[in-house]
Amino acid sequence: MAAGRDIVTPYPGRAIAWIRHEVRLVYAGLSHETDRIKAETWLDDLAAAGAAVCELRSGSGSYGFQLITEWGVRWMWAGHSVSRLTALTAPEPHPALSGQTSTH
């Protein structure tokens, strides 16, 4: 199966479209019929996709879809409103990230 990618977008519709695209990629490789039905049922629920876009647009939370296969593999996709997340800052960059080497 294809490995997923992360995206950052200020557009909730694009976020949900990305989740749906990634679910389709996984769907193509599912071997159990019950797993395919779970994914297909979610993909066919366009009203839920529209509601997820509205929820993200309002900034009231996050949206996620999880698929646990018959083999016990867990796939998770999520969209979060980043306007509510606080930025993390550090007083100085970690030496490993700044290109500096340790003097010890």
FIBAKOL-189859 format. One record per residue: x, y, z of N, C-alpha, C, O in turn. Coordinates in steps of 0.001 Angstrom, whole numbers, plus 500000, padded with zeros to 6 digits. Layout:
BEGIN
XYZXYZXYZXYZ/...
***
This chain:
BEGIN
500833498819500000500000500000500000500875501240500000502024501214500439/500320502294499512501053503555499440501212504171500820500310504097501655/502355504772501046502584505476502307501995506868502199502097507524501162/501385507304503269500744508607503277501736509740503444502908509541503764/501223510926503216501998512143503384501200513066504283499984512925504408/501877514000504901501209515027505688501073516274504828501881516519503932/500046517053505112499914518348504469499530519379505521498958519043506558/499845520604505247499383521723506050498714522678505080499324523118504105/497459522994505351496708523885504480495765524733505321495219524248506312/495569525973504947494616526805505677493171526585505211492259527261505687/492961525655504295491646525433503711491057524096504166491551523040503771/490005524130504994489400522888505488488945521945504383489075520728504521/488413522486503288487978521632502189489123520828501602488960519655501266/490274521455501480491457520740500972491913519671501958492357518595501559/491799519976503252492206518987504266491343517733504173491859516615504187/490040517919504080489138516763503980489331516049502643489283514820502590/489547516800501569489821516171500267491088515334500334491147514250499753/492108515829501041493354515072501201493094513780501959493584512723501563/492314513852503062491994512639503827491284511651502919491625510468502910/490314512107502167489562511220501277490477510592500218490338509412499896/491402511374499684492360510849498707493228509756499329493442508705498723/493723510006500530494579509024501202493803507750501538494346506651501435/492537507890501938491708506708502208491519505903500922491545504673500952/491330506586499801491197505876498513492466505082498176492386503971497652/493631505656498478494889504942498223494967503665499053495375502616498553/494578503756500311494587502575501181493527501573500719493778500369500668/492352502080500386491236501247499926491673500334498776491301499161498734/492444500865497868492874500090496699493687498860497080493733497893496320/494326498883498240495155497754498646494552496864499713495204495926500173/493317497138500118492688496320501158492279494963500601491680494881499529/492603493904501327492320492560500824491025491965501379490397491146500708/490615492350502567489389491810503156488176492637502714488215493867502697/487126491943502367485906492614501919485328493512503016484832494598502718/485385493082504264484837493904505348485615495215505495485029496256505791/486921495165505289487727496386505339487360497326504196487257498540504377/487167496747503033486794497558501877485424498205502089485217499357501706/484504497482502687483165498023502951483246499182503935482579500199503741/484054499048504995484219500134505967484726501406505279484182502491505482/485753501257504479486336502418503796485354502986502777485191504202502679/484706502116502025483770502561500996482571503276501615482097504273501071/482081502778502738480960503421503428481339504827503849480550505758503692/482540504987504382482995506313504790483157507226503572482743508384503607/483750506716502511483945507523501306482622507950500673482531509033500094/481607507110500779480305507424500188479492508421501013478490508944500527/479906508691502251479152509586503128479575511034502886480350511604503653/479059511611501821479430512981501449478860514009502420479430515088502584/477740513684503065477168514607504057478125514752505243478309515853505764/478728513651505664479692513708506773480936514487506364481499515226507173/481367514330505121482531515087504633482227516583504642483071517385505043/481039516958504208480645518356504231480563518908505642480973520041505896/480036518111506560479959518528507962481357518696508552481588519603509351/482282517831508165483663517933508657484300519229508182485009519887508943/484056519598506938484588520857506410484031522023507218484775522924507604/482735522008507474482106523096508247482661523165509668482899524252510194/482864522009510282483404521976511645484817522549511685485143523343512568/485648522149510737487006522679510691487000524170510375487777524933510950/486139524576509477486054525988509093485653526855510284486122527986510414/484791526331511150484341527104512310485413527169513395485319527973514322/486436526313513274487512526304514262487108525642515567487782525807516584/486013524895515547485500524316516787486110522963517146485697522356518133/487046522490516401487614521201516761488433520576515671489082521257514878/488389519262515649489154518510514669488251517426514080487136517197514548/488761516774513048488011515710512406488967514563512149490126514783511799/488494513353512319489343512208512051488559511014511552487360510882511800/489256510157510847488703508882510395489729507813510714490925507986510477/489246506711511252490126505608511625489594504322511004488393504051511038/490487503548510447490137502259509869491042501205510496492262501239510336/490430500280511204491180499159511791490812497927510964489650497525510915/491810497340510322491551496234509405491393494916510149491679494812511342/490935493923509417490793492571509967492137492022510455492172491168511341/493226492504509888494562492073510296495052492827511521496127492527512041/494274493810511994494662494599513156495500495819512822496028496476513719/495626496124511542496362497314511125495459498521511338494289498504510955/496005499567511951495226500774512232495696501913511344496861502308511375/494774502430510557495021503602509721494247504757510338493070504616510672/494907505894510489494255507063511074494570508299510250495713508518509850/493547509103510002493706510373509306493022511428510157491978511161510751/493592512611510223492989513662511052493235515031510455494258515285509818/492276515897510677492403517298510314492175518125511568491220517885512307/493032519083511808492944519921513005492968521389512615493631521785511656/492244522175513366492300523616513196493566524111513881493669524049515106/494521524598513116495801525001513704495758526396514301496695526789514996/494714527149514055494636528492514626494538528436516142494846529419516815/494118527311516686493988527159518132495232526549518781495326526492520007/496168526102517982497377525512518539498372526601518902498533527573518165/499033526441520025500033527420520409501362527075519760501686525903519565/502114528088519435503427527881518834504420527509519919504393528063521018/505279526584519608506320526180520544507602526916520180507988526965519012/508246527474521163509506528162520916510547527646521890510220527160522972/511768527755521503512885527359522361513825528544522471513955529317521521/514491528705523622515380529843523786516534529847522798516994530912522385/516999528680522422518066528574521425517922527232520728517408526286521324/518357527127519491518192525856518770519034524747519395520112524985519939/518518523554519300519256522384519752520489522229518865520383522391517649/521669521916519444522892521796518628522755520843517448523333521090516389/522004519762517609521858518811516514521096519412515339521266518988514196/520257520400515626519476521022514566520138522262513997519768522715512914/521094522810514692521724524054514245522983523829513427523568524781512910/523405522576513306524608522290512562525865522380513413526969522166512911/525711522694514691526856522772515595527204521386516103526345520509516193/528441521204516424528872519930517003529168520145518480529514521247518907/529028519095519234529271519150520658530754519364520952531609518807520264/531059520164521967532460520405522331532898519521523484534009519694523985/532080518587523923532438517727525060533369516632524644533772515816525474/
***
